[in-house]
Amino acid sequence: MIKPEKMTLEHILSASAEKFPDNPALSYVDGKPITYRELQEKVNHVSQLLAEQGIGKGDCVAILSESKPNWGIAFLAITTMGAVCVPILPDFHPNAVHHIIRHSESRAIFVSDSLYSKVVDVESNKLHSIFLIDDFHLVPKKTRKEKLDELVRGRFKEIKELRKSARKERKGTPKVNIKEDDLAQIIYTSGTTGHSKGVMLTHKNIVFTALKTIAIVGSNENDRMLSILPMSHTYECTLGFVTPIASGSGIYYLKKPPTPRLLLDAMQIVKPTIMCSVPLVIEKIYKTKILPQFTHKFILRNLYKINTVRMLLHKMAGKKLLESFGGKLRVFAIGGASLTPEVEKFLREARFPYAIGYGLTETAPLIAGTPPDKTKFRSTGPALPEVQLKIDNPNPNTGEGEIIVKAPNVMLGYYKDPERTAETFTADGWLKTGDLGVFDEDGYLYIKGRLKNVILGPSGENVYPEEIEAVLNENEFVLESLVYERNKQLIARVHLNYDLIDQQLNCMKEAESKVRQCIQNLLETLRVHVNENLSAFAKLSKIIEQTEPFEKTPTQKIKRYLYLES
């Protein structure tokens, strides 16, 4: 682990380049790695390109690209010269992309060839430079999408000017004094409410989180990380990029979206020791690959209900799962959303090295977490060192209340939004997370749900939709669910495992009318079973089939607001 002179990204990069010059830093799964020495050289080169376009300290520069080595190079080039990085999620609609570019007053943008069409028509008085992130070429002004392919192939005379410019003797990037509390990132997130916010993170916010994460998971220069999440989200950017850079670890990227086949092949090549993931990844593996092995036969399905047999089967499955991940995995970090109890129980019994963390974009992002050997069932772990967590206005009977935080990684506020910033902090400076939680006697935090999602029961009881969803998701036929209130009744939407239904119930091959009846019978059976495991005030009145997967945020939380009125 390095010890930077200051908590800035500039010092993180220079310290790692000095300590691990020949270590692999960034690479595609099947590509030639960029060493830490080469990484610093490339970052300096791209910083110079920005400086030549008039970009200086405090200027905003956006990135719109899939995760790749050049994403990290662009991010470091922007932040180590004192400019401000504005990551944009690749899945954002062009209108959202344009809004972010205008609202942030970005003066330049790095964009991948495949996403160039989202920025070609942007109207912004500030934006004057567009770089192709694939090779860092400057795109000539007024270049349209239909001309871009020819430009990349070098068919326009402008490309010659670019190459000529690239060969000119460079004066170097002007040295600036970057302070720990200088703005490094503005991260726009739609969250689950549909209202985008620009979260302002400083160098210290990001570096503090990275260094504390290293202390928890023990990452070092011998680790290999396989990146599968969008770098434009703070979870992957801080924990999946800055943290391994500060550790001297190698980071490997896929050239295509992570399909199961591609991911399995990549893990056999890279043999990762650390991975960052959202719960949905491991939940899908469990529901579609592991659980069916134990339930496809009647005898095995009944044996699986016996605790000792189940634990033995899980332990065997855990060994196979580790092998499929390359056989070297020692930390599988899970965050961004809540892990279902059923899947966590499997991971514990399988002795799979999972680690749990909790945080927000507003905290860059981690504020609580634990390594694999110290996890507690259903807990996110204790607060990070130097992070203060407490429960605001706790319920006298349960101890539950809103989680609030004070720490060096708490954001400056929301960009150009002082009113919302003021609403998010208490009068004495604590950040209100909007999450409900409770601590145990060891200081381990347990998340109960979102404050805004809580439903009042008939006698004023607190009903947490997330807890009902956890019970629903334990059913083998349910892939995901959403619980909400309508006309003072609790309703659930469920997306079903149709492959399993076809295998076990054999009803998907029937006539459409019989299929509908089969599904309705299943939903009613599910409702009765779930209600047997719920308090009287939390029972479901109805379960509705959600035929398509729910729309989700980048960290795979369901966008609840899209379904509450439908």
N, C-alpha and C positions, 0 to 999 in steps of 0.2 A: 504493500500500500504506500502510495506517495504521500508526502507532506508538503502541500503547496504553501508558498509564502503568504498568499492571500486567497480568500475564497472567491476566486474569479475563474471563469472558463479558460481565460488566457493562461493563468498559472497552472491549471490542471493539465492542459495540453503540453506546455513547455516542460513541466516536471516529468510527465510520462515519456515524452520524446527523449529526455535526457537519461532517464532510468532504464527504459525498455526500447532503445533505438531499433533493434533488429527483430523485435517481437512482431508477429502478425497483429495488425490492428483491425483492418476492415477487409472484407472479401465477399465475393459471391461464393455460394456453396462449392461450385466447381471451377472457381477462378483462382488467379494468382493473388495472394494476399498483398495488401499495402502495409508496409511496416510502419512503426511509429515515427521513424525518421522521415519516411516518405510522406506520411500523413501531415506532419508539420510543414513540409515543403509545399505540398498541394494546398493546404489551408492558406499559407502565406501568399501563394500565387493567386488564389481566388480573391483574397482580400485586396490584393493589388488591382485586380480587374474592377472590383467595386469602387476603389478609391479613384481610379481613372474615370469612372462615371460620376464622380462628384459625391459619392456616398461617404459620410463621415459619422462621427460619434453621435448617437442619439437618433439617427435616421432609421426608419423602418424598412426592412427588406423581407418580402414574403417568400415562402417555399410552398409550391404545389406539386407534389410528386409522390409516387409510391416509395416505399422504403427501399433504400439501396445505399451502397457506400458513398456515392456522391451527395446524398442527402446530408449525411453527417459532416462531410467536408464543407458543404455550403453553410450548414448551421454554425460550425466552428469558425469559418471565415467571417461570417457576419458578426458573431458575438465577440471574437477575440480582437476585432478592430474597434469595438465600442458601439457598433450599430445594434439594432434591435431586431431579433428574428420574429417573424409572424408566420408560424406554421398553419397551413390550411389543409383540412382533411380532404383526401382525394374524392371521397364520396359526396362532398357538398355539391349542391345544385349550382350551376353557373351564376344564378342571381345572388346566392349566398357568397360565392367567391368574389363577385364584383363588389358586394357590400363591404366585405372585410378589407379588400384592397383600398376602397375609398375611405372607410371609417378609420383605418389605421394610418392613412396617408402614406402608404408604402411607396417608396421612390424607385424600387427595383423588385424584380421577382425572379426566382429560379423555378422553372417549370419543366416537367418531363414532356417529351414529344407526344405521348399518348393523351396528355391532359391539356395540351396547348390550346385546343378549341375552346376551353372554358375561359381563357383570358384574352383571346384575340380581339374581342369586341368591347372590352372593358373601357368605360369612359371615366378617366381620372386625370385631373390636372397635375397630380403629383407624380404618377407613374411614368417614368421616362426610359427605363432600361429593362429589357426582358432577356434573360439568359436561359439557354437550354441546359438543364441540369445534367443531361447525358454526357455532354462534352465541354460545358461551360462556355460555349460560343454565344456571343451577343447576337440577338436576332435583330436584323435591320428594321427600322421603323416601317410601319404600314405593311409588314409581311402578313399575308393572310394564311389561313390554315392550308388551303389548296396549294400554296407555294412552298410550304414548310419542308415537305419531303424533298423537293428539288434543292432547297437551300442546304439541307443536311448533306445531300450527296455532292454538294459543291458545284452546282450547275449555274449559280448566279455569280456575277462578277463581284457582288458584295462580299462573298465568302473569301475572295482573294484579299480584299482589304482587311478582313478580320484576321487572316493568317499573317498578313504583313504587320498588322498592329501587334499581334501576339509576339512577333519576333523583335519588336522594338525594345531597346534597352529600358528596363523598368527602374523607376526611381525608388521603389519600395513604398510600403504603406506607412504614412505618417504615424509615428508613435503617439499614442494617447494614453492618458492616465485613467485606467478603468478602475473604478471603486467597487467594493463589494456590494454596495447598495444601489449601484447603477442598474437600470432596467436592462434585462437581457432578452426577455420573451414577452410577447402578448399572445396568449392562446385563446382563440375564440371557440366556444363550445356551445352547442345547442342544448346540451344536457338532456334532461327528460321532460322539460317544460316547454320546449319550442322557442324559448327566448334566448338569443345568442348574447353571450357576455364576453368581453375581452379581459381575461385574467392577466394582470401584470406581475411577472415574476422577475426577481433580481438575480444577479450572479450568485449572491450568497444563498438565496432560497434554493437554487438548483444544486449548488456544490455541497451545501450542508446536508441535503437529503442524500446525495450520492455517497458522501463519506460515511454517514450513519448507516446506510444500507450495506456498505462494504463491511462495517464492523459486525453487522448482524449475520450476513451470509458467508463471511470469510472469503470473498472472491479475491483472486490473485492473478499473477501473470501467466499461470498455467491453465487458466480456465478458458473454455470455449463456449460462447453464447450463440444460439441460433435464434435469430430475430423473426418473429411471425406476426407482430402487431404493428399498426401504423405509427411511424415515428412522429407524426404530427400531433399525436396525443401525448400529454405530459408523462403518462405512465411509461410508455416505451422510450420516450426521449430522455427522461432522467434515469430511470432504473435499467432500461435496456440499452442505453447508449453512453450517457455521461458516467454512470457507475462503472461499467467495464473499462471505459477509457481511463478512468482514475485508478483502475486496478492493474492496468497493463494487459488486460484480457483480449482475446480475439473475438470479433463479432462477425457472424456469417449471415448473408442475406439470400433469399430466394429470388429468382428472376421472374417468377410467375406467382399468381395467388396460391396460397398454401392448401391445395387439395390434399385429401388423405394420402393418396399414392405419392404425390410429390414430396409431402412432408416426411413420410416414412423413408423414402429414398435419401432425402437430405440428412435425416438423423443418422442413418447408417454411414454416410460419408463424413459428416462433421463429428459425430459422437459427442454431442454437447454435454457439458458438465453443469451448465446453468441455463434455464429458460424462463422467460416471463410469459405468463398466459392469463387469459380471462377464464372464468369458470366454464363458459360454454364449450370450450375446446375439450376439456377432460370429461365434462358431462356427456357430450355427444359420443365420445369414445366408449364411455361406460354403458350408455343406454343402447348403442347400436352394435357394439362389438363384444363387450364383456358380459353384460347381463344375459343376452340371448343364449350364451353358452350354458348358463345354469338353469334356464327355464324352458328350453325347447322340447324337453322330454318330461313326461308326467312324473316318473320316478325321481329324476334329478330335481325337478321343481319342488317336490315335497321334501327331499333330503336337504335342499338349500334353506329350508325354513328352520332347520336345526342349527343352533348357534355354533356348536363345535365344527360341524360339517361346513357351514358357511365360511367360517374363519379360515379353515384349511384351504377351501377353494379360492378364497380371496388371496391368501398368501401365495398360492401357486400362480394365480393370474397376475399378481404383482410382479413376480419374476419375469414372466413373459412380456409384460408391459414395459418393464425396464429394458429388456433386450430390444424391443421394438423401437425404443427411444435411443438406441445406440449403445446401451450397456454401461455408460459412464456417468449418467446423470446423478448429481448429488443434491441439486436444489431445483425444484419446480415451483417457482413463485406464482401464486395465484392472487389476483386483485382485480379491482375495477368493478366488481359486482359481488353479490353474495353467492357462496358455494352451497349447493343443496345438501342437506344433512345426509341423505342416502349415499351420495357420491363421496362425501367426506368420510363417512363410516367405512366405505370400501377402501379409500386411500390409506386410512389408518390400519385397517386389518391387513391390507396388502403390503404394508411397510414401504409404501411409495414415498419418496422424499419430498413431500409437498411443504411449502411454506406459505403462510397467510399474511397478508398485509391490508391495511386500511388507510385511506386518505382521500384527498380531493385534489382537483386541478388547482384549487386555491392554496394548496399546501405543497405543491411541487413534487410529487403528490403525497409522499408517505408520512404518516404521523404515528402509526402503531404497526407492530409486526413482530414476527418470531421466526427463528430458523426451524428446519424440519424436526430437530430432536427436542424442541420445547413447545410444540403446538399443543393446544387444548381443544377438545371437540367443541365446535361452534364458536370459538373465540378468535378474534383477530390478533390477539397477543397484547402485550403491554405497550405503553407509550415509548417512543424512541427516547434515548438519552437527550436531555435538554429540551424535550417537548413536554409542555404542561397540558394535561387533559383533565377536564372535570365535567361533572354532570350538573347542568343548570336546572334549578327548580325541580329536584327529584321527587318522584311520587313517594310519599312517606311509607307506603306499604310494599312497593316493589323496588324502590331505588332507581327506577327508570326516569330518564329525562333527556333533554337535548345535550348532545356532546358539544362542548366549546373548547377552543384551543388557543394557546399562546406559544409561539415557537419562532426560531430564526428562519423557518421556511414558510411562514405565513405571507401571503401575497401583499403587495403594496395596496391593491384595490382593483376596481374595475375601470378599464380605460374610458376616459371621458364620461364617466357615470358616477359622480360623487354621491348622488342620492341613494343609488343601489348599494354603493360601498358603505355608506353610513348605516344602512339598514342591516348589513351583514355583520357589523361589529357591535359589541356591547359598548356601553358608555365608558368602561374601563379597558377597552382594547382587546377583548377576547373575540375571536372569529366564531361565529355561529355556524355550525356545520349543517344544520337542518336534519341531522340524523339522531335517532333516539337510541340510547344505549344504557348499559349498566356495567359496573365493575364487580369482579369477585374479590375474595379476600387476598388474592395474590396480585391484584392490580391488572388482571387480564380484562380486556374490554370485550363486551358482547353487544353486537348491533341488533337492535330490535326492528328497525325499519325507518322509513322517512317520516319526518314530522308531518309533512303536508299530505302524506298518504293515510294517516291514521283515521279510522272511521269510528264514530261514537256509537256504542251499542245501545240497545233500548233503555237501559238504566244508567247510561253514562259511562259504560265500560269502554276501555280502549281496545279496538280491534285492529290488529296489525295484518294488512293484506299479505305481507311477505311471509308471515308464519303459516297462513292458510295455504299459500302457494307452495311452501316447502312440503306440506302434507300431500298436496295434489301431485307434486312432482316425484314423490316417492313411488307412485303407481307406475308399473312397467309400461303401461300403454300411453303415458303422458310424457311428452318431450318438454313442454313449457306451458306456463299458465299465467293468468292475470286475474286478480280479484278486485272488484270495485263495488260501490254501492249505487243502487238505483231504486227510487221510490221506497226508501227505507228497507230494502232487501239486499242481501249480499249475493252477487252474481259472479260466476267464474267463467272465463274463456279458457279453453284448453286446445293446444295444438297436439294432435295425437301421433303416435308412432304407427303409421299405417302399414309398414312392412311387418311389424310384429303382430298387428291385428290380423293381417292376412295369413301369417304363419300359424298362429294359435287358434284363431276363431274361424278362419277360412270363410269369411263372409264377403271379402272384397271381390270375389269372382261371381257373386250372385247378381241377379237383376238389380237395377238401380233402386227400385222401391225396397227390396230386401236389404240392400246395403245401408240405406238410410235408417231402416228400422233397427238393424244390427248396431249401428252407431248410437242411435238414441237409447237403446237398451244398455249399451256400455256406459254412456254418460250418466244414466239414472243409477246404475249400479255403483258407479264411481262416486256419485253424490252421496248416496246412502252410506257407503263405506267411509268416506272422508268425514261425514258428519258424526260418525261414531267416535271419531278421534278429536272432535272439537268441542269447545265449551258451548253451552246452550246459546249464548249471545253471539257466537261466531259461526253458526251453522249456515250453510249455503242453501239458498232457495232454488237456484237454477244453475246448470252448467251448460254453456253454449260451445258448440264446436267452432274452433278457429281453423279454417281449412288451410290457410297459408301461414308460414312462420311469421311471428310478430316482427314489426320493424324495430330496429334497435339502434342504440347509440354506438360510438366507436368501441366502447368497453363492453358492448353486448348487453346493456340494460334495456329492457323493453321501454319504448317510448309510450308511456301510459296515456299521455294526453291525447294520443291519436285514437284511443279506443273508449274513452270514458263517455263520449257523447254518441257513439255509433250503436 
